Amino acid sequence: MRRDSVLTVGLLGTVGSLVLVAAAQPVPTQPTSQPAPGATEPAAATPTAAPAPRSLFDLKEFTLNLGFEGSYDQRRVAFETNDPFRLTQRQTNRSRVFEETLGLHTVGAVLDEKIAQFDIAARYGLAQQWYRETGSGRNQTENPNGDILEYDLNLTLLPRGKVSGNVFAQKLDSRVPRAFLPSLDRTLERYGGGVFLNDATFPMKFTFEHVWDELTSRTRDLNDDEQRGNNTFRYEGTWQISPQQSLRLDYEYTDRHERYSGTKTRFDTTRHYLTLEHVLRFGPDGKSSWETLARYQDESGDLARDNTELSTRLRLQLTDALSGNVAAQFLRDTFSDLSTDTWRGEGGLTHQLGETLTTTVQAYTLKQNANERPDFREWGGLLSTSFSHENSLGRFSTNVAYNHTATDSDSDTQRGIVIGESVTFRDPLPTYLVHLDVDPVSILVTDATRSRTYLPGRDYTALRVGHYTALTRVPTGNIADRQGVLVSYTYKVPADYKVARERFDVRIQQDFKFGLTPYYAGSLQSEDIDSARRSPFRERNVNRQRLGATYRQKRWSVGLEYEYNDDSIDPYSAVHGNGDAVLWQKANHQLDATATLSRFWFTGAEEVSARDTTLVDLGATYRYLLAQNLEANASVMYRFEDDSLNGRTNGVDLTAAIDWKLGYFALRFEAEYDRLDLRGSQDQSCSFWVKLRRDIPLIARGEPW
């Protein structure tokens, strides 16, 4: 029943009650004398209106919608085989999908907004699908039909109460774009809930969440499919002992599953994670603090990693300009049947001279044992200073840092372990792992959150370069250019060696008021190795210099840089150029463009060949507002890479969309074209989507969109 109908019935009931009460009063038979002025008279009884009937659900909004979606996808792949005749295999996949749906969306409360609030959206319909695969092998055709069910449910209980909670359930379909490759369909299922204790002294939170994330390709290329899921229970509680002191306890249980379709690779891991953190603030304005952390992680299954940490740090604000810190840490890591125990201590001072000069001195020492046997000892120090000053031309700034590290190993030959080394992929440069003689089969690459595992050969390649190991991303894989990852691995530890490393870094720049910013950055690294026996180590001296300038204006900017990198592993010199501009900007038009160009000259080394590489990236986006409810947008990316050893790469990524909204009617048309040409392979695809939707508001809130 609509809310206005309920109010009408209640009003009629009230009026009827008043009429009945008035009719029941006795009719006087004689005039009644009037009271004297100022006399007190009892108040007459006022008829009480019957309360309006209360609805169980208070609907603020209720809308039905009718929808239609259609799509067409085509993907063509050609690649050369490794047989003696170098034959070319070709495969074409086509698909058509039609979906007719009926949905609803409602927002409201149960009894009262203070008791429960809900937001519910659901969609159900039928799907007709057609797939065809042709190529060098047997042609295949499929015509599966099925139904569609999407929902997004959220219920909040006692939102203003001392104890509150929420329950949610989702099943949503979307698309995941990929540079120069076709988008993937994504089905995300989530459900769970939580209970919250809203207390000023000891707030607590109990939550549970189930997630199943599935990526599929409409062209049914199994190499693109991927499945990930986890069940997670969390407890979070903070005891606010006083305004200056708090104690926080977190516990998390996770059961994670990950599978790559088209491969036999699967990862299943169960994890318990417990942290206890204490913070005590003291001194004037609470600027000094003592922070203590204890954490424990226990994992079982594939890729299991256990660690235990106990650390404490004291931060002291000695004066308004001088601060200091002292810290100690114990860390135990276990991974792949290897374990390390690390003890670390550090301390330092920082002096702040106004907003002009900042000077920092830091020193540390650590000792690490692997598998309960001595591994190595290390100590080092850092001295850095930053200067910044406004002048008549603009702002001048500089940063200078000196770092000294000394490592001493006196162990017998054994296996060392590295867990979570941070690495960034940057085309066309390979990235080198820190340690030598890495075990290739032990390399594990994950994203920064360790929630996604990348596969060798599909997402990255590992190549031995002398005693070093180089990682390179695969253009058709799931690692993007300039993406950071974590790498864990084991390596051979040589016996009885000492390494002393000196590193000096400097950066100088001037920001002129008219938009020009010239800069210089340089790094010098020198190593001295002392080994009692023959060691695979050799000094890695680095001389990297960068000189460049950037010129910025309101609607455009350009930059140019020369880079010289004399590295003992893979030295090179390069020239980089970049620019971006707003080419056209009006009330209903905007066209933006970006461009980067790099030219590398690799001079080669003992294990690496000389080569030249040119890398060009171009991009543009366009937005056109035809009318208030009619909009079009498009974007294009182009990549060209020419490597004298690895051949040429051409990539094109083009997307366009039109949105039209008229009252409760909405239309969206999308198109996508992708092409990636590599040496020996070609991948080309195009896709089109049409979406129609008609809302039917039964209880409306606000204006139609």
N, C-alpha and C positions, 0 to 999 in steps of 0.2 A: 504494500500500500504506500502511496506517495505521502511525503511528509505534510504537504498542504491539505491532503484529504483528511489526515489524522487531526490536524488543527481545526478543520471545519467541523468534523464530527464533535470534537470537544466543545467548540463554541456553541453549537446547536444544543448539546446536552446541558450546558450551563444556562442558556436562555430558557430552555424548557423547565429546568429546576426552579428558576426564579418565578415563572408563571404559576407553577403548581403551588409554591409557597404562598404567593399572593392570593390565590384562589382559596386557600385553606383558612384565611383569617376570618373571624366572626364579624358580621355586619352590625354596627352599633344601632340600638333602638332609640336612643335619646342623645341630645347634645351633651358633650362632656365639657365640664367647666375648665377654663384655661388656668394654668397655674399663675400665681402672683409673680410679678417681676422679681428676679433675683432668687426665687425659690429653687431648691434643689430637686431635680427630677431624675429618677432612675433611667439609665440609658436603655433605649429600646433594643431588643434582640435583633441582630442583623442576620438575615438568612445566609447560610454558608453554601457556596457553590460546590457542586460535586467536582472533584479533581478530574482533569482531562485524562483519558486513558493513555498509558505510557506504552510505547512500542518497544519491542525487544531490540530491534535494530534501528539506529538513527542514521539513515543514509544521507550523506552529503552529496554524493555523486553516483550515478548509475548509468552506464552507457553500453549499448550493444554495438558491435561493428561487424561488417561483412568485408571479407578480403579475398583477393586473388593475387597469386604470384606465379610468374612464369620465368623460366631461365633457359638459356642455350649456352652450352660450353663445347669448345673444340680445342684439342691439344694435339700437336704433331711433334714427334721426337724422331731425330735421326742421329745415328752414332756409328762410328767405324768399329769393326770388330778387330780382334787381335790375331786373326788367322793370317796365313801368308799372303792371301789375295786381297787383304784389306777391304773386305766387303762392307757395304753400308746397310745397316738394319734400319727399317722405318716402321713407325707405328703411329696410328691416328686413332684418337678416342673422341667420341662425340656423345653428348647427352642432352636430353630435353626433360624438363621437370615442370609439371603444372600442379598448383595447389589451390584448393578452394577452402576457405576457413570461415568460421563463425566465432566471434570472441566477445568478451565482456570485460568491463573495468568498473569497479565500485570502490568507494571510499566512505568510511563512516565509523560509527562507534557502536558498541554493545552496551545497552542501557544508558551509559553516560561516558563522556570522553575521559573522565577520571578513572573509569574501570577498565575499559579495553577499547583500543582503536585498531582498525584494520584497513589494509590496502590490498585489493585482490584484482589481478588481471589474469585472464586465461584465454586460450585460443585452441580450437579443435577443428579439424578438417580432414579432407581426403587428398591424397597425392597420387599422381600418375607419372611414372618415370619410364624413360627409354634410354638404353645405353647400347653403343655399338663400338667395337674395336676391330680395326683392320690393320694389316701390316704384313711383315714377312712371314708370320706364322698363320695359324688358323683364325679365320674371322669369327667373332663372337657377338651375339646380340642378346640383350635381356630386356624384359618389360615388367619390372616389379611394380606392384601397386600396394599402397598401404595408407595408414592414417597418420595424422599429425596432432601432437598434443604439446602445447607450451603453457607454462603458468609461472606466475610470480606472486607469491602469497606472503604477506607480512602481517603479523598480529603482535601488538604491543599491549602488555598487561600492566595495570596500575602504573602508568607512566610517571606519576608524581608521588608514588608511595615510597615508604621506607624500603620496601622490597618490591622490585619490579622485574619484568621479564619480557622476553620476546621469542617468537617462534617464526621461522621462515622456511619456505620451500620454493625452489626455482628450477625450471627447465627451460633454457633459452637457447635459441639458434642465432648464430651470427657468422661473420666471415673474418678471417685473419689475412690481411694483405701481406705479400712478400715482394721484395724488390726484384724485378725482372723475371718473376715466376708467377704462375696463376695463384689466386687466392685460395685458401682452404676453408671448407665449411667447418664450423665449430659448434658442437653441442655441449653445453655446460649444465650439469645437474648439481644442485646444492640443496641441502636441507640441514636444519639444526635449530639451535635455540640457545638461550642463556638465561641465567638468574643473576640479578644484580642486587647487592646490598648497598644502599646509598646512605653511608654513614660518614660523618665528618672525621671521626677518629680511626675507623677501620673499614674502609670501603672494600668490598670483595666482588669478584666476578667468576661465575662458573659458566663455561660455554662448551658446546659441542657442535662440530661441523663435519658434514660428509660432502666431498667434492669428487665428481667424475668428469674429467675434461677429455673430449674426444675430437681429434682433427681428422677430417676425411677429404678426399678429392672427388669432385663430381665426375671426373674422368676415370675414376676407379684405378688410379695408379697407386698400388699398395706401398710403394716406397715413400709416398707422401703422408700416409696415415700414421697416426700416433695416438696413444691412450695413456692418460695419467689419472690417478685417483688417490685419495687419502682420507682417512678418518682421523679427526683431531679432537682431543679433549684438552681444555685449558682451565687452569685455576690461577687467578691473579688476586693478590691481597696486599694492601699497604697499611701498615700500622704507623699512624702519624703520632709518634710518642710525644712530640712537642713541636712548636713551630720551627725549631732548629734541627730536629732529629726524626728520622723515619727509618723503617725496616720494611723491605718489600720481599715477598715470596712469590715466585712463579713456578708453575709446574705444567709441563706439556707432554702429552702422549700422542704419538703419530704413528699410524699404520699406512705406509706409502707403497703404492704399486705403480709401475711404469712399464710400458711395453711399446715397442716399435713394430707396427704391422709390416709384413713383408720380410721381416727378419726373425731370427730365433732369440734375439736379445730381449731379456726381461730383467727388471730389478724390483725386488720386494724387500722393504726395510721396515723394521719396527724400532721406534725410538722413544726413550724416556729422557726428558730434559728438565733439570731442576736448577734454579738459581735463587740465591739469597743475597740481597744487597742491602748494606747499611750505610747511611749517610748522616754525618754529623757536621753541622755548620756552626762556626763560632767566630769570634773576633768582631771588630766594628763592621756593622751592616752585613754580617754573615758572609764576608768575602773569603774567609778561610774555611777549609773543609777537610774532613777525614772520611774517605770512601773505602769500603771493604766489600769485596765480591767473592762469593764461593759458588761454583757451578759444577754440575756433574751431568754428563751425557752418556747414556748406555744405548747402543744400537746393536741389533742382531739382523741377520739376513745378508743380502747382497750389498756390497759397498759399505759395510758397517764401519763406523768410526766411533771410538770411545774416547772421551777426554775428561780430565778433571783439572780444575783450576782453582787456585786460591791466591788472591792478590789484594794488595792494600796500597793506597796512595794518599799522601798527606800534602795538601796544597796550602801554602801559607802566604798571606798578604802582609809582607813585612813592613812596607811603607806604602804610601800612595803610588809610588813609582816602581817599587821593587817587590817581586813575588818569587817564591821558590816552590819546589816540589821534590818529594822523595817517594819512591815506590819500590815494592818488592813483589815478585810473582813466582809461583810454582805451577808448572803446566805439565801434565802427562797426556800424551797422545798415543792412541793405538789404532793401527790401520794395516790391513793386509799382512797380518801375523808379525808386524813389527811395531815396536813401541819406543817412544822417546820420553825422557824425563829432562825438563829444562828448568833451571833456576836462573832468575834474572833480577838484577837490581839496577836502579838508575836514580839520578838526581840532577837537579839543575836550577838555574836562576834566570829570571827574565827581568830586564830593566826597560821601562817605558818612559822616554823623555818627551812629554807632551804628546802631540800627534805627529812628531817629526821623526824620531829615532827609536827603534826597538832593537834591543840586543839580547840574544839568548845563548846561554852556555849549558850544554847537556852532556852527561857522561853515563855510560852503562857498562855492565859486565854480565856475562852469562856463561853457564856451563851446561852442556847437553850430553846425556848418555843415551845410547841406542841399545835396546835389548839388554839393559843392565850392564853394559860394557862401556868404557870410556870412549867418547866420540870426539868431541872437540871443545875447546874453550875459546871465548871471544870477548874482547873488550874494545871500546871505542868512545869517541867523543865528537861533539858537534859544536861549532861556533858559527853563529849567523847574525847578521845585522841587516836591518831594513831601514832605508832613509827615504822620506817623502817630504817635498817642500813645494809650496806654491810660489811661483815667480811671475814676473811681468809677462812672460810668454805663455804661461800655462801651468803645468805641474811636472816636476821632475821627480823620478823615483828610481831607486836602485836597491838590489838585494845581493848580498855576498855571503857565501857559506863555505866553510871548510869542514871536512869530515875525515876522521882517521879511524880505521878498523884494523885490528890485529887478530888473526885466527891461528890457533895452535892445535894440531891434531897429533896424538901419539898412540892411536889405536892400531890394532891389527886390521888387515884388510877385511871388510865386512860390508853390509848393506846399510846405507843411510835412508832416511825417509823425509819427504817434504809433503806437507798437508796444506792445501789451499794457497799455493803460490799464485799471486795475482798477475795476470797476463792480458794484454790488450792486442787484438788483431788490427793491423793497419796495412791495407793494401798499398803497394805491392810487396811490402817488407815482410819477411818471415820474422817470427818472434822466437828468441832463444831462451831456453830454460837456464836457470842460474847455475845448477850443478852439472858436473861432467859425468860421463859414463852412465847415463840414465838407462834404466831397464825399459825398453820400448813397450813390452807387454804390460808393464805396471802403470802406464800413463792413464789417468782418469781426468776428464775435462767436464766440468759442470758450469752452470750459470752462476751468477754472483750469490744467489740464494740457496744453491745446492738443491733446487727443486726440479732441475732439468739436467739430464745427462746427455752428452754429445758422443757420437760414435765415430771411431777412426775410419777413414775411407769415405764415409758418408758426409760428415760435417767438418772434418779436419784431417790433415796428413801430418805424420811425424817422420822427419828425415834426419838421419845421423850425419853430422858435418864434423868430421874428425872426432874429437871427444865431446863435442857439443851436440845438442838436439834442437832442431828447428821445427816449429809448428807453423803450418800454413792452413788457412781456412779454405774449404771447398766452396766455390761460388754457388753451387746448386744445393748446398747444405743449409742448416738452420742457424749458423753463426753469421751475424751481420758484420759488415765492415765497421771498424772502430768500436767493436763490442768488447767489453771486459769479461773475462772468465776466470775460474779458479782451476788450477792444475795440481793434482796430487800424483806423486810418483816415488819410486825407490831408485837409488843410485849406488854405485860402487864407491866406497870411501877409501882413498889411498892412505897408506900408513906414513906416519912421521913426516909431517910437512908443516911449514909455517908460511902464512901469507900476511903481508903488511900492505894495506891499501890506503892511498891518499887520494882524496877527491876534492876538487875546487870548482864551485859553481858561482856564476855571476850573471846578473841581468841588469841592464841599464835602459831606461826609456824616458822620453820627453813627450808629454801630451800637449801639443800646441793648441791654442784656443781656436785656430781656424780649421782644425780637424785632422791635422797630420800627426801621426805617432810613429816616429822612427825608434827602433830598438836594436839592442845587441844582447845575445845570450850565448854563454860559453860554458863548457864543461871539460875539465882535464882530470883524467884518472891515471894513476900510476900504481903498478903492483910490483912487489918484490917477493919472490918465492924462495924459500930455503927448505930443501928436502934432503934427508939423510939417505934416501934411496931414490931409485929412478921413479919419477912421478909423471903421470899424464898431464899434470898441471903445467901451464905455461902462462907467462905474464899476459894479462889482458889490459893493455893500455888503450885509453880512449881519448881522442881529441875531437870534440864536437863543437862546431862554431855555427851560429846562426845570426844573420844580419838581414834586417828587413824593415819595412815600413807599412803602415796602414793609413789610408786617407778616408775619413768618414764625413759624409754630408747628410742632410736631413732625409733624402730619399735614395741614397746610393753610397756604396763604399767599395774600395779596391785595396788589395794588398799584394805585396811582392816580397819574397824571401829567398835568400841563398843559404843553403845548408851544406856544411862540410863535416863529414863523419868519418874520421880515420880510426876505425875499429879493427882490432887484430883478427876478428872473425870474418866480417863481411863489410869492408869499407866502401863508402860511396860518397858522391856529391850530388846535390839536387838543386833544382830551382822550382819554387812553388808560387803560383799566382792564384788569387781568388777575388771574387767580386759578387755583389748582390745589388739589386736595384728595383725600385718601384717604377716600372716603365709607364704605367698608365693608371691614374687614380682620379676617379670622379665619383659623383654621388652614387651611381649605380654600376660603375666599372672599377675593377682593380686587377692589374697584371703585374706579378712579381717574377723575378728571374734571379737565378744563382748560377755561378760557374766556378769551378776549380780546375787547375791544370798543374801537373807535376811532371818533371822530367828527371829521371834518375840515371846516373852513370856509376855502375858498380865496377870497381877496378879489379875485383877478384882477389882471392887469397890462396893459401895452400890447398884447401879442400873445396873452395867455391870458385866457380867459373866467372869470368868477366861477362857482363851483359848490360844492355841499355833497356830502360822501360819508360814508356810514356803513358800517363794516366790522365784522362779527361772525364769530368763529371759535369753535366749540364742539367738544369732543372727549371721549371716554370709552373706557376699556378695562376689560374684565371677565375674570377668570380664576376658574374653578371646578374644584377637584380633587374629582371625585366619588368616586374610589377611588384606590388606589396606582397603578393602571395605566389609569385613565380620567380624561381631562382635557378641559375645554371652555373656549374663550376666544372673545372677541368684541371688536371695536373699531368705533367710529363717529366720523366727522368731519362737521361741518356748517359751511358757509360761506354768509354772506349779505352781499351788497354792494349798496348803493343809492347810485347816483351820479346827480345831477340832470341831467347831460349824457349819460352813457353808458348809463343804464338800470340795471336790477337784474340781479344774478347770484345764483343759488342752486346750491349744490353739496352733494351727499350722497355719502359713501363709507362703506359698511358691509361688514365682513368678519366671518366666524364660522368656527370649526373645532372638530371633535371628534376626539380621538386616543384609541384604545383598543388596549392591548397586553396580550396574554394568552399568556405563554410565548413561543413562536416565531411567534405570529400577531399581525399589526398591521393596523389599520383606521384610515383617516383620511378624514374628510368635510369639505369646505370649501365655503363659499358666499360670493359677493361681489355687491354691488349698488352701482352707480354712477349718478349723475345730475348733469348739469351744464346748467343753463338760463341762456342768455345772451340778450341782446336780439337777436331775429331768429333764434335757433337753439335746439335742444334735443337733448341727447344722453343716452340712457338705456340701461343695459345690466345684465344679470344673468348670473351664471355659477355652475355647480355642478361640483364634482369629487369623485370617489370613488376611493380607492386601497386595494387589498387586497394583503397580502403575507404569505406563509408561508415561513419559513426552515426548511431541512432541514439541520441540522448533521451533517457526517460526521466532522470533527475539530473539537471544540469547545474554546474557551479562555474560561474565565470562565462566568458565569451567563447564561442567556438573557435578552434585553432585552424 
